Amino acid sequence: MEIEIDLKGRGGIYEIRHIATNMAYCGRTANLGLRRDHHFGRLSRGKHTNHKLQTDYDKSNVGNSAFEFRVLEYCDDPEQRVEKEQRLLDSGNFSYNIRHQASGGTGRTSGNRHVVTTYKTPWGVFSTVYEASLAGFMSGTTIGKCCQYADERITLSSYKHGRYLRENYDETVIGKKWSDIGFGYDRQHILI
């Protein structure tokens, strides 16, 4: 039995490992939960900046399930995170990493800003698609798309393939915007 640990607000070093090939990416962050959601959200939308990771994700027919996010070490000190990440990168075990230098920020967003994302669904407001998916109405990937593209119209295909839509709406929902039935997305930069 796997236990879900709340990673929000916890800093550390993590890896994203492709289960089929055992290839991995190593990174550091001040907020493991947000970073995990950011990686998987961008992968599911086909927008990840790491093209090797995105290519393997796209080839997979199981989406996020093809990858494992694992905390390698918890660490709250930004300088220590850089040092620990560099040691791991020097091991040569992280072939997804484009750069093998732990350069750049210290695991915080630049300018002491924090990005807060809110996903609005007909059944509530959530800080991650994972939390929204726990209700069991839709997968996290589908929720992310419906929320982030809330101004797009619901198509006949979406209706036919969407269990949530078929169970809660009749066909008159086709042509409406996702926002019309309660989906939305908000992203704010907050100074910390």
C-alpha positions in Angstrom: 0.0 0.0 0.0 1.4 3.4 -1.0 0.9 6.3 1.2 0.5 9.8 -0.3 2.6 12.4 1.6 1.7 16.0 1.3 4.6 17.6 -0.5 3.3 21.1 -0.7 5.7 23.6 0.9 8.4 21.0 1.4 11.8 21.6 -0.3 14.0 18.9 -1.7 15.6 17.0 -4.5 13.4 14.8 -6.7 13.5 12.5 -9.7 11.0 11.8 -12.5 11.7 8.3 -13.8 10.3 6.7 -16.9 9.2 3.3 -15.7 9.7 1.4 -19.0 13.2 2.7 -19.8 14.4 3.6 -16.3 15.6 6.9 -17.7 15.3 9.7 -15.1 15.3 13.5 -14.6 16.7 15.1 -11.5 15.6 18.5 -10.1 15.4 20.6 -7.0 12.6 22.8 -5.6 11.4 24.8 -2.6 7.9 23.2 -3.1 7.9 19.5 -4.2 4.1 19.3 -4.5 3.8 22.3 -6.8 6.9 21.2 -8.9 5.4 17.7 -9.3 2.1 19.1 -10.5 3.9 21.6 -12.8 5.9 18.8 -14.5 3.0 16.4 -15.0 0.6 19.2 -16.0 3.0 20.5 -18.7 3.6 16.9 -19.9 -0.1 16.2 -20.1 -0.6 19.3 -22.2 2.3 18.6 -24.5 4.1 21.7 -23.3 7.1 20.5 -21.3 10.3 22.3 -22.1 12.4 19.1 -21.8 11.9 17.6 -25.2 13.3 14.2 -24.4 10.9 13.8 -21.4 8.0 15.1 -23.5 8.8 12.7 -26.4 8.8 9.6 -24.1 5.6 10.9 -22.5 3.9 11.3 -25.9 5.0 7.8 -27.0 3.4 6.3 -23.9 -0.2 5.3 -24.0 -0.7 5.6 -20.2 0.2 9.3 -19.7 1.4 10.2 -16.2 1.3 6.5 -15.1 4.4 5.9 -17.3 6.5 8.0 -14.9 7.2 8.0 -11.2 7.8 11.1 -9.2 10.0 10.3 -6.2 11.6 12.5 -3.5 15.3 11.6 -3.2 15.9 13.9 -0.3 14.1 16.6 1.7 16.1 19.8 2.1 14.9 23.3 3.0 18.2 25.1 2.5 18.4 26.5 -1.0 22.3 26.4 -1.3 22.3 22.8 0.0 19.7 21.8 -2.6 22.0 23.1 -5.4 25.0 21.1 -4.0 22.9 18.0 -3.5 21.4 18.2 -7.0 24.9 18.7 -8.5 26.2 15.6 -6.8 23.4 13.6 -8.3 23.9 15.1 -11.7 27.6 14.2 -11.5 26.6 10.6 -11.0 25.6 10.4 -14.7 22.3 8.6 -13.8 20.0 11.3 -15.1 19.9 11.1 -18.9 16.8 13.3 -19.2 18.6 16.3 -17.8 19.5 18.6 -20.7 22.0 20.6 -18.6 24.2 18.7 -16.2 24.9 21.8 -14.1 22.8 22.6 -11.1 22.8 26.3 -12.1 20.0 28.8 -12.2 17.7 29.6 -9.3 17.7 28.2 -5.8 14.4 26.3 -6.1 12.3 29.4 -5.8 10.6 31.5 -8.5 12.6 34.5 -9.5 12.0 37.8 -7.8 10.7 36.1 -4.6 7.4 35.4 -6.3 5.3 32.3 -5.9 2.8 31.0 -8.5 -0.6 30.0 -7.1 -2.8 28.0 -9.4 -6.5 27.4 -8.8 -8.6 24.9 -10.7 -12.3 25.6 -10.6 -14.7 22.6 -11.2 -18.4 22.1 -10.9 -17.7 20.1 -7.7 -15.3 22.6 -6.0 -12.1 24.7 -6.2 -8.7 23.0 -5.9 -5.1 23.9 -5.9 -4.1 20.9 -8.0 -5.7 18.7 -10.6 -4.8 15.7 -8.5 -6.9 17.0 -5.6 -9.8 17.7 -8.0 -9.5 14.2 -9.5 -9.9 12.5 -6.0 -13.6 13.2 -6.3 -13.6 10.5 -9.0 -15.6 12.5 -11.7 -12.7 12.9 -14.1 -9.0 12.2 -14.5 -6.5 14.9 -13.5 -5.4 15.3 -17.2 -9.0 15.9 -18.3 -9.7 18.3 -15.5 -6.5 20.3 -16.3 -7.6 20.6 -19.9 -11.2 21.6 -19.1 -10.0 24.2 -16.6 -7.2 25.7 -18.6 -9.2 25.8 -21.8 -12.4 26.9 -20.2 -13.3 29.3 -23.0 -13.3 26.5 -25.6 -16.5 24.9 -26.6 -17.7 21.4 -25.6 -17.7 19.3 -28.7 -19.8 16.3 -29.6 -16.7 14.1 -29.3 -16.0 15.5 -25.8 -19.6 14.7 -24.8 -19.5 11.2 -26.3 -16.2 10.3 -24.6 -16.7 12.2 -21.3 -18.5 10.1 -18.7 -18.9 13.1 -16.4 -20.7 15.1 -19.2 -23.0 12.2 -20.2 -23.9 11.4 -16.5 -24.6 15.1 -15.6 -25.8 16.8 -18.7 -27.9 16.1 -21.8 -26.7 16.9 -25.3 -27.7 20.5 -25.0 -24.4 21.1 -23.3 -22.6 20.6 -26.7 -21.5 24.0 -28.0 -21.4 25.6 -24.6 -18.1 26.7 -23.1 -16.5 24.7 -20.3 -16.7 27.8 -18.2 -20.5 27.8 -18.7 -20.7 24.6 -16.7 -18.3 25.7 -13.9 -14.7 25.0 -15.1 -12.0 27.6 -14.8 -8.3 28.3 -14.2 -6.6 31.0 -12.3 -2.9 31.6 -12.1 -1.5 34.4 -9.8 2.0 35.5 -9.0 2.2 36.4 -5.3 5.2 38.2 -3.7 6.6 36.3 -0.8 
